């Protein structure tokens, strides 16, 4: 059973309700075989939750799921270095097969 954190950065003008519904569907697919350690959501062009995720990665997270690769080169390198040091896998939402929600 893996311990998972989820990070999502909202798009321009995206509503939080849409993001929550999307992440809830994603969590339903993961939670039967995994432990969800945290969900981190940033507004467009914000990074406070991203840095909170990196700070909490020392709490033994096995996998960090991202919606897409990070656009900021510094943040991407920082994430990859922390993942390497802490032995954390980086995966993307698209890597999980989508199953219909009932």
Secondary structure, DSSP 8 states (H G I E B T S, - for coil): -EEEEEEEE--TT--HHHHHHHHHHHHHHHTTTEEEEEEEEE-TT--HHHHHHHHHTTTT-SEEEESS--S-HHHHHHHHHHHHHHT-EEEEGGGS------
